[in-house]
């Protein structure tokens, strides 16, 4: 198999390295965006959970406190499980 100049030029034209859309599409294809979104959700849920205990404003009702705490924990656990299930690197 010989590579001709025409094939090289055609491949270079088709492979637009500096295009934002193609870069984002490549990231989505390899799953990086999903991983980053899951990590962002984990960070936000963790901060919301910690903020619930450090809240200094007017007192929360028990229902509000429970919903914030349990909601943060549930979202955190689901995101962690998805991240571990999807990107687990077992030999």
N, C-alpha and C positions, 0 to 999 in steps of 0.2 A: 504494500500500500504506500504509494507516494503521495505526499502532500503538495499540491500545486499552489502557486501564488494566488490563484483565483479563489481557492477554498479558504486560504488564510485571510484574505481581504474580506470575503463574505462573512466568515466567522467573527472577525473584528467588528464589522458593521453591525451584525446581529447582536453581539455581546456588548451592550451599552453599559459599561462599568460605572459611569458617573451619573446615570439617571436615577433620580430618587425613587420613582415608582418601581423600577426593576430591582433596586436595592431592598426596598420594603417587601416586595414580593418574594425575594430570595430569603429574607429573614422569616417571613411567614411560612415559607415552604419548609425550612429546617426547624421550625418550632421555637425559635428564639423569642418571638413576640409573645407566644402563649406562656412561656416560662417567665418572661419579664412581667407579664400581667399578673400571674399567680404570685410572684414575689412581691409585687406592689400591693396586692390584696392582703397578703400576710402582714406586711409592714403596717398598713392602715388599720387592720383588725387588732394588731398588737397595741398600737398607739391608742386606739379607742378603748381597749380594755384597761390600759394603764391610766388613761385620762379619767375613766369612771371612778377609780379609787382615789385619784388626786383632785377630784372636783371640789372647788372651794365656794361655789355659788350658793344659791338658795337650795335648801334641802330637796333631794329627789324623793319621790314616792317609792315605796317598795317595788311596785310594778315596773316603774321606769328603771330602777337600779337593776332589777332582775332581767328585764328585757335587754338592756345594754350589755350586761355581763354575759348572759347566755348567748345573745346574738353574736357578740364578738368571739366567744369561745367556739361556737358552732361554725362560723365562717372561717376562723383560723384553722380548725381541725379539717374541715372539708378542703381548704386550699392546700394544706400540708399533705393530705392524703393524695390529692390529685397530682401534686408536684412529685411526690415520691413514687406514685404508681406510674406516671408518665415518663419520668426521667430516672428511674432506678437503674443503676449500672451493675447488675449482678453478673459475675463471671460465668 
